[in-house]
Amino acid sequence: MYRDMFKVAVIGYAGDIDKPPVSHVADIALSIGKALGRERYVVLTGGRDGVMHLVSKGAAEEGSIVIGITPYASGGITPYAIEISTGLDMAMRSGVLLNSANAVISIGGAAGTSVEIFMAYSYRKPLILMRGTGGWTDRIIKILEEDTTLGGDSLDYRLAGGVYIADSVDEAMKILERIRANRE
């Protein structure tokens, strides 16, 4: 039963939800979580504060399964997720998180999120970048739109594709449905 569930990892800013940059994307993070929850996706995050907490809260409030895959020195674990403590450092934990997902959504993000974006691409995980959320998500969108050699949906010369840009939660959910339908 659970083996066939579609798992969506959401990555993005860590930090205090009441302070920038997280406060600038709080509404979209909570909305993404709620939308994923309504559709009964299994939601995966890094299990900590910031975007991870907000997405987890939204998904859990809608009745979805939420799993927080945490590193060795977690701290600030969200109460809305089932914690899987990996005992690994942040980068290795991110590998577990992304390899466990069927698709990835990126909201803003600092250096750690940039690593996760490129890891998701390298693992050939469909990746949805939420436009207007700042950080590395918008930086990557700018690269995709300016570098015509990448075809608009790839992050390097291999042109692996699988990178999507969403301007709204509704658009992200439609992209996810197409990704899911192509998987089945």
Secondary structure, DSSP 8 states (H G I E B T S, - for coil): -GGG--EEEEEE--S-TTSTTHHHHHHHHHHHHHHHHHTT-EEEE-SSSTHHHHHHHHHHHTT--EEEEE-TT--S--TTSEEEE--S-HHHHHHHHHHT-SEEEEES--HHHHHHHHHHHHTT--EEEETTS-HHHHHHHHHHHH-GGGTTT-SSTT----EEEESSHHHHHHHHHHHHHHH-
